């Protein structure tokens, strides 16, 4: 997979890394901050690596389901998943890394690709 520089984003959140990780790894909240996925639900009772969920997406008048599998999950550090794209085919890989930012008091750096 090719990742282009414009496919990366970094944000600073005024919370500790553990709290931020719990937020980004709770896929049921994805609709709160995703511009495309308006709802997501777990399809397996297991959480963490190899768990499966379904994202419901919409963009420019189109709606589609996007099944996904968690590929990395380490509390306070990384949450990543691979999702199937129902519009153009293929998959996307969306890691979210979480790290304390010592240059900003009580802040966490969140970086996302994809």
C-alpha positions as CSV (number, residue, x, y, z in Angstrom):
1,X,0.0,0.0,0.0
2,X,1.2,3.5,-0.8
3,X,0.6,6.2,1.8
4,X,0.9,9.7,0.5
5,X,2.0,12.6,2.8
6,X,-1.4,14.2,2.5
7,X,-3.0,11.1,3.9
8,X,-1.5,11.8,7.3
9,X,-2.9,14.0,10.1
10,X,-1.7,14.8,13.6
11,X,-3.7,16.4,16.3
12,X,-3.0,17.4,19.9
13,X,-5.6,16.4,22.5
14,X,-5.8,17.9,26.0
15,X,-6.0,14.5,27.8
16,X,-3.6,11.8,28.8
17,X,-2.7,9.0,26.3
18,X,-4.7,6.3,28.1
19,X,-7.9,8.4,27.8
20,X,-7.3,9.3,24.2
21,X,-6.6,5.7,23.3
22,X,-9.8,4.5,24.9
23,X,-11.6,7.1,22.8
24,X,-10.1,6.2,19.4
25,X,-10.3,2.4,20.1
26,X,-14.0,2.6,20.9
27,X,-15.3,2.2,17.4
28,X,-18.9,2.8,18.6
29,X,-17.9,6.5,18.9
30,X,-16.4,6.7,15.4
31,X,-19.3,8.6,14.1
32,X,-18.5,11.5,16.5
33,X,-15.4,12.4,14.7
34,X,-15.3,10.7,11.3
35,X,-16.2,12.8,8.3
36,X,-17.3,9.6,6.5
37,X,-18.3,6.8,9.0
38,X,-21.5,7.8,10.7
39,X,-21.9,4.6,12.8
40,X,-19.9,1.5,13.7
41,X,-20.7,-1.6,15.6
42,X,-18.7,-4.6,16.8
43,X,-19.5,-7.9,15.0
44,X,-17.4,-10.1,17.4
45,X,-17.6,-10.2,21.2
46,X,-13.8,-10.1,21.3
47,X,-12.0,-6.7,21.5
48,X,-8.5,-6.0,20.5
49,X,-6.4,-7.5,17.7
50,X,-8.4,-9.7,15.3
51,X,-11.7,-8.3,16.4
52,X,-14.2,-7.4,13.6
53,X,-16.6,-4.5,13.3
54,X,-18.8,-2.9,10.7
55,X,-18.6,0.8,9.7
56,X,-21.5,2.5,8.0
57,X,-20.3,5.2,5.7
58,X,-21.8,8.0,3.7
59,X,-20.3,10.6,1.3
60,X,-21.7,12.7,-1.5
61,X,-25.1,11.0,-1.5
62,X,-23.7,7.5,-1.4
63,X,-23.9,5.1,1.6
64,X,-22.1,1.8,2.0
65,X,-21.1,-0.7,4.7
66,X,-17.4,-1.2,5.4
67,X,-16.4,-4.3,7.4
68,X,-13.1,-4.0,9.2
69,X,-10.6,-6.0,11.3
70,X,-8.4,-4.7,14.1
71,X,-4.8,-5.2,13.1
72,X,-3.0,-3.7,16.1
73,X,-4.2,-2.8,19.5
74,X,-1.9,-1.8,22.4
75,X,-3.6,0.3,25.1
76,X,-2.2,3.8,25.3
77,X,-0.1,3.4,22.2
78,X,-1.8,2.2,19.0
79,X,-5.1,1.2,17.5
80,X,-5.2,0.2,13.8
81,X,-7.6,-1.5,11.5
82,X,-8.0,-2.5,7.9
83,X,-11.3,-1.7,6.3
84,X,-12.9,-2.8,3.0
85,X,-14.1,0.0,0.8
86,X,-17.5,-0.6,-0.6
87,X,-17.3,2.3,-3.1
88,X,-14.1,1.9,-5.1
89,X,-12.9,-1.5,-3.9
90,X,-9.7,-2.4,-2.1
91,X,-8.9,-1.8,1.6
92,X,-7.7,1.1,3.7
93,X,-5.3,0.8,6.6
94,X,-6.0,3.3,9.4
95,X,-3.5,3.3,12.3
96,X,-4.0,5.7,15.1
97,X,-0.9,6.2,17.2
98,X,-1.2,7.8,20.6
99,X,1.8,9.3,22.5
100,X,2.3,11.8,25.4
101,X,3.6,15.1,24.2
102,X,6.2,16.5,26.6
103,X,6.2,19.8,24.8
104,X,2.6,20.4,25.7
105,X,1.4,20.0,29.4
106,X,-1.2,17.2,29.9
107,X,-1.4,16.7,26.1
108,X,-1.4,13.7,23.8
109,X,-0.3,13.6,20.2
110,X,-2.6,11.5,17.9
111,X,-1.4,10.6,14.5
112,X,-3.5,9.0,11.8
113,X,-2.8,7.6,8.4
114,X,-5.4,6.9,5.7
